[in-house]
Amino acid sequence: MSEIILMSDAKVAAVPVEECGDPLVDVRGALLTDDRKQHASGGAQFHLRQGVLGRLLDAQALLPDGIRLLFVEGYRPPALQRRYFDGYSAELRAQHPDWPEDRLRSAVGRYVSPPEIAPHSAGACYTHATNIDAKARTHREILGKALSEAGLVNYPTEWWHWSYGDRYWALTTGAPTALYGPRHA
């Protein structure tokens, strides 16, 4: 795909989901995890669908010696994602009371994914940014090659955001349905 499609785009929401029932599993012990920041999910961020963890382990095996994946955040409960989305929406609405609802939703969707689409954060740090140094670019290329080979897709406005089985993955790969819908743990 040459155009960047945001998580908040109606094309993403239009992808049907055929939930496969893959369980959420704790990645601690299987991957190096970053537990430095306090997270409002009570540890849920260290969970992923079992199939996604398998793909991350496959990707890690493809990395050069001395390089490992650092897992920061996976699952985010829908209620928490709703809180983040609504909070940022209220903040932008206060700053721009004249914006119509569709413009507000699009602006919010650049930084916080709509809960009904992808219960995870968004942000603007483009994968192929030109204002990063050569070392960072090389690391992104290594990461991208390994994760792509393992079947994950990158959300191009976030170099760190890779997914498998969700609506965004289905849209970008041409899969007829997403494998995973929102999960209430």
Secondary structure, 3 states (H helix, E strand, C coil): CCCCCCCCCHHHHCCCECCCCCCEEECECCEEECCCCCCCCCCHHHEEEHHHHHHHHHHHHHCCCCCCCEECCCCCCHHHHHHHHHHHHHHHHHHCCCCCHHHHHHHHHCCECCCCCCCCECCCECCCCCCCCHHHHHHHHHHHHHHHHCCCEECCCECCCEECCCHHHHHHHCCCCECCCCCCC
